[in-house]
Amino acid sequence: MIDARKFGARISELRKERDMTQSNLAEKLNISHQAVSKWERGESLPDVAILPRLSELFEISLDELLLSGSRDRTQNGSVYASKLLEKLSEGQTDEAASFINKNAAAADDLIEIAPMLKASTLNELTQQLEPEVFNQQFAFQLAPFVSKQSLHKVVTSVSQTWGWEFIEGLAPFLSEESLNRLVEAAEQHSVSAQRIVSLAPFLNKEQLTRLVKASEEGAFDLHMVVSLAPFLDRQTLGDLAERAINGEIEGSLLVGLAPFLERGAVDRFAEMAAEGSIRTEVVLGLAPFMSQDALGSLAERGLQGEISEHAIIGLAPFIGRERLNAIVQGASERGRLSLNTLVSLAPFLGREQLAGLVQRAAEAGELSPNSIASLAPFLDQQLLGAMISAMLSGIHQQS
């Protein structure tokens, strides 16, 4: 393959040897000086039509010009590239194709000059090549330069079974039909989880599901499930979730899966939380995806001491205000609402509901100056003034 930086350095050297500026060279080639600058910086390669003119200007053969930019070409290397360039620069794609069909080794040289060819030229040329010319390496190297239609012809002409490494590399360039054919043929061989993740954006859900299910019993890393979740069907995700419920995968994976699961499955995880089967931080990560019923049930259990106070407070932003008011009111009536919990839940309660709970705490003598200060932003001014007056009166009487 032509190395753009090496080729650009050679163009720069030849130009300077002839005491030409970039603008001088650009003028002789009828192109912009910016184009010459990009060549010399290795940011792009000249179009194939320009190469014969460069060769003539610098008084060197096309072979010598190409040799300067090749990564692996030697002085005794193939001379096919220059012949192909001559034909293609003159628009003779049929003759170039005939030349490759008669000289299979010329296919390697086509890859060498592919970065210099227009996609339309390569597409037209590829359609005229005989199937015998194609092999896996040829398809792999040609893929970035041709259309999906042309690449389809190449991959379907190769008689070998495609390995997963080649399929992964070709996937971004293949049509859905081409990729499906290659994957179906390769499914008899095991495939790594990492490769499945890499292929996932390009596979249809049916194929991806088959690969995942085939891999589950082997060495499939279930941490990869989170990466695969956007591409899997709900049924497969549901199955994986059930495995999670049975303790076969870490609870932390549930948070990554939750956005893609049915709400009922996430609610079952809430039940696990109430039983202490998964950690509090996992419960909070699942909260945005739980139903109101599941969230309410968790909050009620929390106020009964079955899950941590931290979890209750973390769940509060996701519970409807009316339901949260009712839950907190019930806990207060049962004597299960601590002042600390009330202070933490204050931003999420209705003002009327909060006022009643605060008055009850005040009557029980539970309010302190610090708790009043924490509750102040959520209380109306009249109630807050009355509480402060009562507190000051109590202090005065004590003194």
Summary of the structure (lengths in Angstrom):
residues: 399
radius of gyration: 35.7
end to end distance: 93.3
largest distance: 111.6
contacts: 1209
relative contact order: 0.04
helix: 73%
strand: 1%
